């Protein structure tokens, strides 16, 4: 018998012991045990800890002078016997407790605001399915995560994401983060002036979110926010109140906004879909460096042309990398070029790379200005590099190489 115990314990210690619900207990019973602080407390100190696990293991191995203060606390299988199966459940309970200590599940707007405001590094906030009516009070936090312990706010059920709504597209933000290392995953945000605003937030990730019915821009990365990533998001129906400021993603700040830190560098917009966006799908402001936009799909429907918005992307920073995107003009007369580069500040708007983009621009000349070519990149002053871009002007895709595709005398054609 003792040899068998040794074999079971060896398998358990090595992590190779398979636990089935039929052998030990139903998951319902286990969770009740894990939630009860006295369960497993064989040393009688009032809590389940690694010390209890070590003591119980020694007792099973018949180590001399080993005594259990409360042997019933070790009977996690509730079968009136103590064996390696109880030891395995004790270990599982410890792991479960360690994992759930920093997990908060919220199901009301008040709980959500409180959890986000008071978050600490490593916290995971899971938002239950349902609609969260935020009225005019945004969800806000200045908490800081770390590279090893980010703060996560995510959908509890990825197949039934929560919907966070403010009272009107005229007012407020849905989510406003001032702090580093956040992960925002699988949420739906709508009916506010702005969807998500990152201020002085570095290394934050926004992914798998849907943002729509927004008065101005859907996502703003501003005030010194760098190394942030927006990925796999669906952004649509923006600029409902202010079409000229209805960008899908806004990176940095206009030169006139001196209250903000302009340096918003090395941010990424990856694998996102944009539709019915009133202004540019991504607007990269002056004083920013190293923005990457890749794998995105742009649908031109809804772009209004307000505030000179006439392209999928407007690049005013330096060293942007624009690659593997697909754009559909869809007959929108307000779109005059696929990508535009502007010099809002001297020395800014340079050194971009455009590679492997596919643009369906419908016609070779503008609809409102029939003398203006429908350039792939319109940036007459700028130096930029291009490689393997294709454009369809209504007669099928062709390789975009030559002055009829790029409005600049300083284009480098890469191999």
VOPAGU-2260 file (C-alpha; in pm, 1 decimal, decimal comma):
REM VOPAGU-2260
SITE   aa  ch    i         X         Y         Z
SITE  UNK   A    0       0,0       0,0       0,0
SITE  UNK   A    1     277,0     241,5      93,2
SITE  UNK   A    2     450,7     176,3    -240,9
SITE  UNK   A    3     132,3     272,5    -419,6
SITE  UNK   A    4     111,2     596,1    -217,5
SITE  UNK   A    5     470,4     674,5    -312,3
SITE  UNK   A    6     391,4     619,0    -681,6
SITE  UNK   A    7      86,5     843,6    -667,7
SITE  UNK   A    8     276,3    1115,1    -484,9
SITE  UNK   A    9     565,1    1097,1    -730,3
SITE  UNK   A   10     325,6    1139,9   -1020,3
SITE  UNK   A   11     153,4    1425,5    -838,9
SITE  UNK   A   12     478,4    1608,7    -762,6
SITE  UNK   A   13     588,7    1575,9   -1123,9
SITE  UNK   A   14     257,0    1724,8   -1234,4
SITE  UNK   A   15     162,4    1416,6   -1437,1
SITE  UNK   A   16    -128,7    1290,5   -1224,7
SITE  UNK   A   17    -450,1    1322,2   -1424,4
SITE  UNK   A   18    -748,9    1439,2   -1219,1
SITE  UNK   A   19   -1098,4    1353,5   -1334,7
SITE  UNK   A   20   -1412,9    1495,5   -1183,3
SITE  UNK   A   21   -1543,1    1145,0   -1129,9
SITE  UNK   A   22   -1240,3    1040,5    -924,2
SITE  UNK   A   23   -1233,6    1328,5    -683,4
SITE  UNK   A   24   -1536,7    1555,4    -677,2
SITE  UNK   A   25   -1765,6    1753,6    -897,2
SITE  UNK   A   26   -1630,9    2091,8    -998,1
SITE  UNK   A   27   -1911,0    2247,8    -795,5
SITE  UNK   A   28   -1786,9    2081,5    -478,1
SITE  UNK   A   29   -1424,6    2174,3    -550,7
SITE  UNK   A   30   -1504,5    2540,7    -594,0
SITE  UNK   A   31   -1691,1    2541,0    -263,9
SITE  UNK   A   32   -1383,8    2389,0     -98,4
SITE  UNK   A   33   -1148,0    2638,8    -265,5
SITE  UNK   A   34   -1358,8    2931,5    -150,0
SITE  UNK   A   35   -1369,6    2814,1     212,6
SITE  UNK   A   36   -1059,5    2934,8     401,4
SITE  UNK   A   37   -1072,2    2652,3     663,7
SITE  UNK   A   38   -1075,6    2374,0     403,7
SITE  UNK   A   39    -728,8    2220,7     376,1
SITE  UNK   A   40    -604,6    2402,5     687,6
SITE  UNK   A   41    -441,7    2094,6     842,2
SITE  UNK   A   42    -194,0    2293,5    1054,9
SITE  UNK   A   43    -470,1    2493,0    1221,8
SITE  UNK   A   44    -339,6    2843,6    1147,2
SITE  UNK   A   45    -670,3    2959,2     998,7
SITE  UNK   A   46    -585,3    2949,4     628,4
SITE  UNK   A   47    -488,0    2717,5     346,9
SITE  UNK   A   48    -125,5    2772,0     245,6
SITE  UNK   A   49     175,9    2592,2     107,2
SITE  UNK   A   50     263,6    2496,3     464,5
SITE  UNK   A   51     -51,9    2283,0     479,4
SITE  UNK   A   52      40,2    2114,8     152,6
SITE  UNK   A   53     388,5    2025,6     278,5
SITE  UNK   A   54     258,4    1903,2     613,9
SITE  UNK   A   55     -10,0    1683,5     456,2
SITE  UNK   A   56     238,4    1538,9     208,3
SITE  UNK   A   57     471,3    1447,3     496,0
SITE  UNK   A   58     181,4    1286,0     681,9
SITE  UNK   A   59      91,8    1072,9     380,9
SITE  UNK   A   60     454,0     962,8     355,4
SITE  UNK   A   61     451,0     872,7     726,0
SITE  UNK   A   62     735,2    1107,6     812,6
SITE  UNK   A   63     801,8    1067,0    1188,5
SITE  UNK   A   64     657,6    1324,4    1430,3
SITE  UNK   A   65     415,2    1458,7    1168,3
SITE  UNK   A   66      83,2    1561,1    1318,6
SITE  UNK   A   67    -229,1    1709,0    1161,6
SITE  UNK   A   68    -410,0    1957,8    1383,7
SITE  UNK   A   69    -733,6    1903,8    1191,0
SITE  UNK   A   70    -740,2    1590,6     977,9
SITE  UNK   A   71   -1097,8    1653,8     863,9
SITE  UNK   A   72    -980,5    1972,2     689,0
SITE  UNK   A   73    -773,4    1749,9     458,8
SITE  UNK   A   74   -1068,7    1538,5     346,2
SITE  UNK   A   75   -1133,5    1744,1      35,1
SITE  UNK   A   76   -1289,6    1445,3    -143,9
SITE  UNK   A   77   -1540,8    1414,3     140,8
SITE  UNK   A   78   -1506,0    1034,9     154,9
SITE  UNK   A   79   -1383,1    1004,1     517,6
SITE  UNK   A   80   -1036,4     893,7     411,3
SITE  UNK   A   81    -712,3    1080,8     348,6
SITE  UNK   A   82    -504,0     994,7      45,0
SITE  UNK   A   83    -314,6    1140,7    -247,9
SITE  UNK   A   84    -642,4    1238,8    -412,9
SITE  UNK   A   85    -703,7    1485,6    -128,0
SITE  UNK   A   86    -347,1    1609,4    -168,0
SITE  UNK   A   87    -406,7    1674,0    -536,1
SITE  UNK   A   88    -722,4    1874,2    -462,3
SITE  UNK   A   89    -534,6    2073,6    -199,5
SITE  UNK   A   90    -270,8    2163,7    -455,8
SITE  UNK   A   91    -539,7    2259,5    -706,6
SITE  UNK   A   92    -712,6    2478,0    -448,7
SITE  UNK   A   93    -385,7    2660,9    -380,0
SITE  UNK   A   94    -331,6    2722,3    -751,8
SITE  UNK   A   95    -691,3    2839,5    -794,8
SITE  UNK   A   96    -662,0    3074,2    -497,6
SITE  UNK   A   97    -336,5    3218,7    -627,3
SITE  UNK   A   98    -487,4    3276,4    -970,0
SITE  UNK   A   99    -811,5    3433,4    -852,3
SITE  UNK   A  100    -667,5    3663,3    -587,6
SITE  UNK   A  101    -618,2    3934,2    -848,7
SITE  UNK   A  102    -931,8    3864,8   -1055,3
SITE  UNK   A  103   -1240,5    4080,6   -1014,4
SITE  UNK   A  104   -1566,1    4006,8   -1194,4
SITE  UNK   A  105   -1793,1    4308,9   -1236,7
SITE  UNK   A  106   -2152,5    4321,2   -1352,3
SITE  UNK   A  107   -2264,2    4682,6   -1290,9
SITE  UNK   A  108   -2140,2    5022,0   -1405,6
SITE  UNK   A  109   -2055,8    5117,6   -1047,6
SITE  UNK   A  110   -1852,6    4801,8    -992,0
SITE  UNK   A  111   -1672,6    4858,7   -1320,5
SITE  UNK   A  112   -1573,9    5217,1   -1236,7
SITE  UNK   A  113   -1455,0    5118,2    -890,2
SITE  UNK   A  114   -1250,8    4821,3   -1009,9
SITE  UNK   A  115   -1081,9    5020,6   -1287,3
SITE  UNK   A  116   -1013,0    5322,6   -1065,9
SITE  UNK   A  117    -860,8    5112,9    -786,1
SITE  UNK   A  118    -674,5    4863,7   -1003,9
SITE  UNK   A  119    -320,9    4755,6    -918,4
SITE  UNK   A  120     -45,3    4597,2   -1122,1
SITE  UNK   A  121    -142,0    4242,0   -1216,0
SITE  UNK   A  122    -515,3    4289,0   -1162,5
SITE  UNK   A  123    -756,1    4128,1   -1406,7
SITE  UNK   A  124   -1098,3    4288,4   -1434,6
SITE  UNK   A  125   -1350,4    4065,9   -1610,8
SITE  UNK   A  126   -1664,8    4240,6   -1731,2
SITE  UNK   A  127   -1975,7    4023,3   -1736,9
SITE  UNK   A  128   -2207,7    4026,1   -2040,9
SITE  UNK   A  129   -2472,6    4296,2   -2055,8
SITE  UNK   A  130   -2517,6    4665,6   -2125,8
SITE  UNK   A  131   -2345,5    4911,7   -1892,4
SITE  UNK   A  132   -2516,9    5250,0   -1890,1
SITE  UNK   A  133   -2240,2    5490,9   -1787,8
SITE  UNK   A  134   -2454,2    5803,2   -1834,5
SITE  UNK   A  135   -2207,7    6097,4   -1836,7
SITE  UNK   A  136   -1953,8    5943,1   -1601,7
SITE  UNK   A  137   -1663,9    5779,8   -1784,6
SITE  UNK   A  138   -1462,3    5480,9   -1665,8
SITE  UNK   A  139   -1130,7    5632,2   -1552,8
SITE  UNK   A  140    -803,4    5524,6   -1395,5
SITE  UNK   A  141    -455,3    5652,2   -1324,2
SITE  UNK   A  142    -333,4    5308,8   -1213,0
SITE  UNK   A  143      -2,6    5172,7   -1343,5
SITE  UNK   A  144      72,4    4819,9   -1452,7
SITE  UNK   A  145     417,6    4682,3   -1524,9
SITE  UNK   A  146     570,4    4478,7   -1806,3
SITE  UNK   A  147     539,1    4161,7   -1597,1
SITE  UNK   A  148     209,7    4255,9   -1432,0
SITE  UNK   A  149     -13,4    4453,3   -1669,0
SITE  UNK   A  150    -362,4    4559,6   -1566,6
SITE  UNK   A  151    -624,5    4380,1   -1773,5
SITE  UNK   A  152    -985,4    4474,8   -1838,2
SITE  UNK   A  153   -1155,5    4215,8   -2055,0
SITE  UNK   A  154   -1481,7    4048,8   -2145,1
SITE  UNK   A  155   -1573,9    3767,3   -1909,6
SITE  UNK   A  156   -1731,9    3584,9   -2203,7
SITE  UNK   A  157   -1554,5    3648,5   -2534,7
SITE  UNK   A  158   -1863,4    3522,8   -2720,1
SITE  UNK   A  159   -2094,5    3767,1   -2541,3
SITE  UNK   A  160   -1895,1    4089,0   -2497,1
SITE  UNK   A  161   -2018,4    4362,2   -2263,9
SITE  UNK   A  162   -2142,8    4690,5   -2410,7
SITE  UNK   A  163   -2017,9    5007,5   -2236,9
SITE  UNK   A  164   -2231,2    5309,6   -2330,9
SITE  UNK   A  165   -2236,6    5674,4   -2234,6
SITE  UNK   A  166   -2543,1    5893,6   -2264,9
SITE  UNK   A  167   -2475,7    6066,4   -2597,3
SITE  UNK   A  168   -2214,2    6096,1   -2875,3
SITE  UNK   A  169   -2188,5    6463,8   -2779,3
SITE  UNK   A  170   -2030,2    6408,6   -2438,5
SITE  UNK   A  171   -1758,3    6228,0   -2248,3
SITE  UNK   A  172   -1528,7    5933,1   -2306,9
SITE  UNK   A  173   -1622,9    5573,2   -2243,0
SITE  UNK   A  174   -1280,1    5470,9   -2111,5
SITE  UNK   A  175    -996,9    5705,0   -2010,2
SITE  UNK   A  176    -665,1    5555,2   -1900,1
SITE  UNK   A  177    -373,8    5751,8   -1758,1
SITE  UNK   A  178    -115,6    5487,8   -1674,9
SITE  UNK   A  179     119,9    5235,3   -1830,8
SITE  UNK   A  180      78,6    4869,1   -1921,2
SITE  UNK   A  181    -294,4    4816,5   -1960,3
SITE  UNK   A  182    -463,2    4542,2   -2164,8
SITE  UNK   A  183    -814,2    4624,7   -2292,4
SITE  UNK   A  184    -963,2    4319,4   -2456,6
SITE  UNK   A  185   -1295,0    4220,7   -2609,5
SITE  UNK   A  186   -1514,0    4516,5   -2509,9
SITE  UNK   A  187   -1780,5    4703,6   -2706,5
SITE  UNK   A  188   -1780,8    5080,5   -2649,8
SITE  UNK   A  189   -2030,4    5328,7   -2792,1
SITE  UNK   A  190   -2242,4    5643,3   -2764,4
SITE  UNK   A  191   -1979,9    5891,0   -2642,4
SITE  UNK   A  192   -1772,5    6178,3   -2774,9
SITE  UNK   A  193   -1465,1    5951,0   -2773,0
SITE  UNK   A  194   -1439,2    5578,6   -2721,2
SITE  UNK   A  195   -1098,2    5514,7   -2559,3
SITE  UNK   A  196    -847,9    5784,4   -2465,1
SITE  UNK   A  197    -492,6    5703,0   -2356,1
SITE  UNK   A  198    -306,4    5989,7   -2190,4
SITE  UNK   A  199      51,4    5934,5   -2074,1
SITE  UNK   A  200     -10,2    5562,3   -2113,3
SITE  UNK   A  201     282,1    5360,0   -2244,0
SITE  UNK   A  202     286,5    4997,1   -2358,3
SITE  UNK   A  203     -91,5    4963,9   -2348,8
SITE  UNK   A  204    -273,1    4718,3   -2576,5
SITE  UNK   A  205    -629,5    4762,8   -2707,2
SITE  UNK   A  206    -747,0    4449,3   -2885,4
SITE  UNK   A  207   -1059,3    4273,8   -3010,1
SITE  UNK   A  208   -1276,0    4575,4   -2930,5
SITE  UNK   A  209   -1565,7    4721,5   -3127,4
SITE  UNK   A  210   -1611,4    5098,2   -3108,1
SITE  UNK   A  211   -1899,1    5277,3   -3277,8
SITE  UNK   A  212   -2155,8    5559,9   -3260,5
SITE  UNK   A  213   -1887,6    5807,7   -3154,1
SITE  UNK   A  214   -1920,7    6185,4   -3180,5
SITE  UNK   A  215   -1553,9    6253,0   -3261,1
SITE  UNK   A  216   -1266,0    6000,8   -3278,9
SITE  UNK   A  217   -1296,5    5639,7   -3164,7
SITE  UNK   A  218    -947,9    5601,2   -3010,3
SITE  UNK   A  219    -706,4    5877,2   -2912,1
SITE  UNK   A  220    -345,3    5800,3   -2821,3
SITE  UNK   A  221    -210,4    6127,3   -2689,8
SITE  UNK   A  222     -17,2    6320,6   -2422,2
SITE  UNK   A  223     308,0    6127,0   -2433,4
SITE  UNK   A  224     160,0    5780,9   -2491,5
SITE  UNK   A  225     413,1    5559,2   -2671,5
SITE  UNK   A  226     466,4    5194,2   -2762,7
SITE  UNK   A  227      92,0    5126,8   -2755,9
SITE  UNK   A  228     -82,0    4876,7   -2983,5
SITE  UNK   A  229    -433,2    4875,2   -3126,7
SITE  UNK   A  230    -505,2    4540,6   -3288,1
SITE  UNK   A  231    -794,7    4341,8   -3429,0
SITE  UNK   A  232   -1048,6    4614,4   -3352,2
SITE  UNK   A  233   -1361,2    4704,2   -3551,3
SITE  UNK   A  234   -1412,1    5080,7   -3563,0
SITE  UNK   A  235   -1715,0    5225,4   -3736,5
SITE  UNK   A  236   -1965,7    5511,2   -3734,6
SITE  UNK   A  237   -1744,8    5786,8   -3594,5
SITE  UNK   A  238   -1767,5    6164,0   -3625,2
SITE  UNK   A  239   -2143,3    6168,6   -3573,8
SITE  UNK   A  240   -2127,4    6512,5   -3409,2
SITE  UNK   A  241   -1791,9    6649,5   -3534,6
SITE  UNK   A  242   -1721,8    6491,6   -3873,9
SITE  UNK   A  243   -1395,2    6680,0   -3921,1
SITE  UNK   A  244   -1263,1    6527,4   -3599,3
SITE  UNK   A  245   -1419,3    6186,0   -3647,2
SITE  UNK   A  246   -1104,9    5981,8   -3701,2
SITE  UNK   A  247   -1094,2    5612,5   -3630,0
SITE  UNK   A  248    -758,4    5638,9   -3452,0
SITE  UNK   A  249    -587,5    5966,8   -3360,6
SITE  UNK   A  250    -220,1    5949,4   -3263,7
SITE  UNK   A  251     -55,8    6251,1   -3100,5
SITE  UNK   A  252    -192,5    6604,0   -3090,3
SITE  UNK   A  253    -216,0    6904,9   -3315,9
SITE  UNK   A  254      66,7    7156,3   -3279,5
SITE  UNK   A  255    -183,1    7399,0   -3125,3
SITE  UNK   A  256    -265,2    7168,3   -2832,8
SITE  UNK   A  257      18,6    7282,6   -2609,8
SITE  UNK   A  258    -140,7    7130,5   -2299,3
SITE  UNK   A  259     -34,5    6784,4   -2423,0
SITE  UNK   A  260     303,4    6614,8   -2457,3
SITE  UNK   A  261     339,3    6576,9   -2834,4
SITE  UNK   A  262     577,6    6280,1   -2819,4
SITE  UNK   A  263     363,2    5976,1   -2895,9
SITE  UNK   A  264     613,0    5741,9   -3056,7
SITE  UNK   A  265     626,8    5386,5   -3191,4
SITE  UNK   A  266     256,9    5315,6   -3165,9
SITE  UNK   A  267      94,0    5045,2   -3378,8
SITE  UNK   A  268    -243,0    4998,9   -3546,8
SITE  UNK   A  269    -261,7    4639,3   -3666,9
SITE  UNK   A  270    -526,9    4419,5   -3830,0
SITE  UNK   A  271    -812,5    4662,9   -3765,2
SITE  UNK   A  272   -1121,9    4727,0   -3977,6
SITE  UNK   A  273   -1260,4    5076,6   -4036,3
SITE  UNK   A  274   -1597,9    5159,4   -4187,9
SITE  UNK   A  275   -1820,9    5467,5   -4202,2
SITE  UNK   A  276   -1549,5    5681,5   -4046,0
SITE  UNK   A  277   -1618,2    6051,0   -4104,0
SITE  UNK   A  278   -1254,9    6168,6   -4107,7
SITE  UNK   A  279    -931,4    5981,7   -4180,4
SITE  UNK   A  280    -920,9    5626,1   -4058,1
SITE  UNK   A  281    -587,5    5695,7   -3889,1
SITE  UNK   A  282    -448,8    6045,9   -3834,0
SITE  UNK   A  283     -83,0    6056,0   -3728,0
SITE  UNK   A  284       3,4    6399,1   -3594,9
SITE  UNK   A  285     317,5    6609,1   -3614,8
SITE  UNK   A  286     600,4    6547,3   -3364,0
SITE  UNK   A  287     529,8    6172,5   -3357,6
SITE  UNK   A  288     782,6    5911,5   -3471,4
SITE  UNK   A  289     774,4    5549,9   -3581,1
SITE  UNK   A  290     402,2    5476,2   -3615,6
SITE  UNK   A  291     325,2    5139,8   -3776,9
SITE  UNK   A  292      -5,5    5071,1   -3953,4
SITE  UNK   A  293     -37,0    4722,6   -4097,2
SITE  UNK   A  294    -287,7    4458,0   -4196,9
SITE  UNK   A  295    -583,5    4696,5   -4176,1
SITE  UNK   A  296    -889,4    4721,0   -4397,8
SITE  UNK   A  297   -1029,7    5061,8   -4486,9
SITE  UNK   A  298   -1379,7    5115,0   -4629,2
SITE  UNK   A  299   -1426,5    5463,9   -4765,9
SITE  UNK   A  300   -1800,7    5478,4   -4706,6
SITE  UNK   A  301   -1889,3    5766,6   -4479,1
SITE  UNK   A  302   -1579,9    5986,5   -4511,8
SITE  UNK   A  303   -1716,6    6339,9   -4528,0
SITE  UNK   A  304   -1422,0    6548,4   -4644,9
SITE  UNK   A  305   -1474,1    6782,0   -4348,4
SITE  UNK   A  306   -1156,7    6947,9   -4215,6
SITE  UNK   A  307    -973,7    6836,8   -4533,3
SITE  UNK   A  308   -1022,9    6466,4   -4466,0
SITE  UNK   A  309    -969,2    6307,9   -4807,5
SITE  UNK   A  310    -765,7    5989,0   -4757,3
SITE  UNK   A  311    -755,9    5670,7   -4553,0
SITE  UNK   A  312    -442,2    5785,2   -4371,4
SITE  UNK   A  313    -304,2    6132,3   -4300,4
SITE  UNK   A  314      60,4    6126,3   -4193,3
SITE  UNK   A  315     219,8    6432,3   -4037,0
SITE  UNK   A  316     482,6    6259,9   -3820,5
SITE  UNK   A  317     807,0    6095,7   -3928,7
SITE  UNK   A  318     920,9    5740,1   -4005,7
SITE  UNK   A  319     583,6    5572,7   -4041,9
SITE  UNK   A  320     567,4    5217,0   -4175,6
SITE  UNK   A  321     247,5    5155,2   -4375,1
SITE  UNK   A  322     218,6    4798,7   -4497,9
SITE  UNK   A  323     -15,0    4517,0   -4600,8
SITE  UNK   A  324    -330,1    4727,3   -4583,5
SITE  UNK   A  325    -633,5    4706,5   -4812,3
SITE  UNK   A  326    -839,9    5014,1   -4896,5
SITE  UNK   A  327   -1174,0    5043,8   -5076,0
SITE  UNK   A  328   -1276,5    5391,1   -5191,4
SITE  UNK   A  329   -1625,0    5257,4   -5273,3
SITE  UNK   A  330   -1708,5    5551,3   -5497,5
SITE  UNK   A  331   -1676,6    5813,4   -5224,8
SITE  UNK   A  332   -1619,1    6143,2   -5407,1
SITE  UNK   A  333   -1454,8    6298,2   -5099,5
SITE  UNK   A  334   -1157,0    6060,1   -5114,2
SITE  UNK   A  335    -887,3    6213,7   -5333,7
SITE  UNK   A  336    -590,5    5984,7   -5252,8
SITE  UNK   A  337    -526,3    5662,9   -5066,9
SITE  UNK   A  338    -260,3    5807,4   -4834,2
SITE  UNK   A  339    -160,9    6169,5   -4775,8
SITE  UNK   A  340     149,1    6319,7   -4618,2
SITE  UNK   A  341     144,3    6673,9   -4479,6
SITE  UNK   A  342     405,6    6907,9   -4333,7
SITE  UNK   A  343     226,2    7085,1   -4050,9
SITE  UNK   A  344     557,8    7164,4   -3881,3
SITE  UNK   A  345     890,8    7210,9   -4056,8
SITE  UNK   A  346    1089,7    6889,1   -4055,5
SITE  UNK   A  347     790,0    6664,9   -3994,2
SITE  UNK   A  348     612,4    6447,5   -4248,6
SITE  UNK   A  349     919,2    6260,3   -4379,1
SITE  UNK   A  350    1085,5    5920,1   -4426,7
SITE  UNK   A  351     779,3    5697,1   -4450,1
SITE  UNK   A  352     773,1    5348,8   -4605,6
SITE  UNK   A  353     468,7    5218,8   -4797,6
SITE  UNK   A  354     483,3    4847,5   -4878,8
SITE  UNK   A  355     247,1    4572,9   -4997,0
SITE  UNK   A  356     -67,3    4784,1   -4983,2
SITE  UNK   A  357    -364,4    4710,4   -5212,7
SITE  UNK   A  358    -593,0    5001,8   -5299,2
SITE  UNK   A  359    -921,4    4993,8   -5488,2
SITE  UNK   A  360    -958,9    5359,1   -5587,9
SITE  UNK   A  361   -1227,1    5318,6   -5860,5
SITE  UNK   A  362   -1090,0    5579,9   -6101,9
SITE  UNK   A  363    -757,1    5744,2   -6195,4
SITE  UNK   A  364    -866,4    6102,9   -6127,8
SITE  UNK   A  365   -1060,3    6274,7   -5852,8
SITE  UNK   A  366   -1434,9    6299,0   -5876,4
SITE  UNK   A  367   -1462,6    6654,4   -5744,6
SITE  UNK   A  368   -1135,0    6772,4   -5902,3
SITE  UNK   A  369   -1112,6    6584,5   -6228,7
SITE  UNK   A  370    -759,6    6715,9   -6297,3
SITE  UNK   A  371    -613,9    6571,2   -5979,6
SITE  UNK   A  372    -471,8    6220,8   -5999,2
SITE  UNK   A  373    -592,5    5960,7   -5752,7
SITE  UNK   A  374    -246,5    5904,2   -5606,2
SITE  UNK   A  375    -150,5    5607,8   -5393,4
SITE  UNK   A  376      60,6    5851,9   -5188,7
SITE  UNK   A  377      13,4    6226,9   -5218,1
SITE  UNK   A  378     303,5    6399,2   -5044,2
SITE  UNK   A  379     462,8    6638,1   -5286,7
SITE  UNK   A  380     724,8    6779,0   -5045,1
SITE  UNK   A  381     818,5    6455,6   -4874,1
SITE  UNK   A  382    1076,5    6183,5   -4921,0
SITE  UNK   A  383     931,9    5835,0   -4884,3
SITE  UNK   A  384     998,3    5480,9   -4999,1
SITE  UNK   A  385     761,8    5237,1   -5169,9
SITE  UNK   A  386     756,4    4866,6   -5249,8
SITE  UNK   A  387     505,9    4632,9   -5412,0
SITE  UNK   A  388     193,0    4847,3   -5380,4
SITE  UNK   A  389    -100,9    4770,0   -5609,7
SITE  UNK   A  390    -388,3    4990,3   -5716,2
SITE  UNK   A  391    -710,6    4936,5   -5908,2
SITE  UNK   A  392    -846,2    5239,0   -6096,7
SITE  UNK   A  393   -1143,5    5045,1   -6230,3
SITE  UNK   A  394    -969,3    4815,0   -6476,3
SITE  UNK   A  395    -799,5    4570,4   -6241,0
SITE  UNK   A  396    -499,8    4577,2   -6010,0
SITE  UNK   A  397    -169,6    4710,7   -6141,1
SITE  UNK   A  398     167,1    4760,3   -5978,2
SITE  UNK   A  399     198,4    5118,6   -5857,2
SITE  UNK   A  400     538,1    5229,1   -5977,2
SITE  UNK   A  401     600,9    5570,5   -6129,3
SITE  UNK   A  402     510,1    5935,5   -6096,7
SITE  UNK   A  403     146,2    5873,7   -6186,3
SITE  UNK   A  404     105,9    5691,1   -5855,4
SITE  UNK   A  405     320,3    5898,3   -5618,9
SITE  UNK   A  406     309,9    6275,9   -5597,4
SITE  UNK   A  407     668,6    6348,9   -5499,5
SITE  UNK   A  408    1004,8    6398,1   -5664,7
SITE  UNK   A  409    1177,6    6216,9   -5377,9
SITE  UNK   A  410    1042,9    5861,3   -5400,6
SITE  UNK   A  411    1271,3    5563,4   -5343,9
SITE  UNK   A  412    1160,6    5236,7   -5506,8
SITE  UNK   A  413    1264,7    4944,1   -5289,7
SITE  UNK   A  414    1327,2    4593,5   -5418,4
